[in-house]
């Protein structure tokens, strides 16, 4: 079970219990297996993730080589944030930015 209170406490805000329960009611668990993608470029990102276990990396591909951009570790939020917030497909100028699971 996801400990929503612990996640929300990262913001140093004392959330009322009814708000914690509301957030909890909107959550679901999704497992991203090793080498699966949480997000693929040029699509609209409809999910905000939270890494419970393991890590994800964001990378670009240039001339068939992968270059790491960011890593998302346990207890961090993950998303294609601009796409998630604007409800638009990811911008091609991100140079094919991927979010893929990596096992630790």
N, C-alpha and C positions, 0 to 999 in steps of 0.2 A: 504494500500500500504506500502511496505517495504521502509524505509528511508535508502537507501544504503549509502548515504553520511555520515549519523550519525554513521552507523556501521563502515565504513572504517576510520572515524576520530578517533576511539578508538586507532588506531595504531600510532597516532601522526605523520602521513605522509600526506602531502598535495597532494592528488591524483588529476591529471588533470580531468576535467569534462568528457572528452571522455572515460577515463578509468572507471570512475564511471558509465557511461552509458553502457559500455560493460559488466561490472559485473552485472548491473541491468538486462540486456537482457538475462543473463544466469540463473537467479534465478526463483524459483517457490515457492509457498506457500504450505505447508503441515501441516495439523492439526493432532496432536497426541492427541487423547482423553484420558481421565483419565483411567489408568490401561492398555492402549495400549502400545505396544513396539515400540520404535524408532529403536532399533537394538536388534537382538537376536544372541547369541554366535554361533560360528562355521560357520557363514555365512560371505560373503565378504561385507564389508560396502562400499556402493557407494555414500553415502550422507554425506555432511557436513551441520549440522544444526545450526540454530541460534535461541535461545529462545526469542520469541517476548513477549509472555505472559505465565505465569505459571512457572513451574519448572519440571525438569526431575531428576531422581536419577539413579545412577549406583550402582548395588548391585551384590553380589554373593550369591549363595545358597550352604550351607554346612550342611549336615545332616538335610535336609528339613527346615532349618532356613535361613531367608534372613538377610544379613549383608550389610549395606550401605557402599559404597566406596567413592562416590562423589555425590555432588548435583550440578546441572547446573541451574542457576537462570536467570532471564530476562537479556537480553543484553550480554549473553555469548554464545560462540560457543560450539557445542556438536557434538561428533562423536566417533566411535571406531577408534581413530586417526591412530594407526599403520596399521590396516586393510585398512583404507581409503587411506593412503599414499603408501602402498606397493601393493595394489590391490590383496591381499591374504586374505583367510578366517581368521577370528580372531583366535588367538592362544588358544588352549585348556588350556594352562597353566594359562590363566586369570581366571580359575576356574569358568567358566560359568558366565561371566560378562554380565549383562543386562543393557539396558537403557530403562526406563519406565517412562511414564508421571505420574505426581502427581498433582492434583489440589491444588491450594493455597487458 
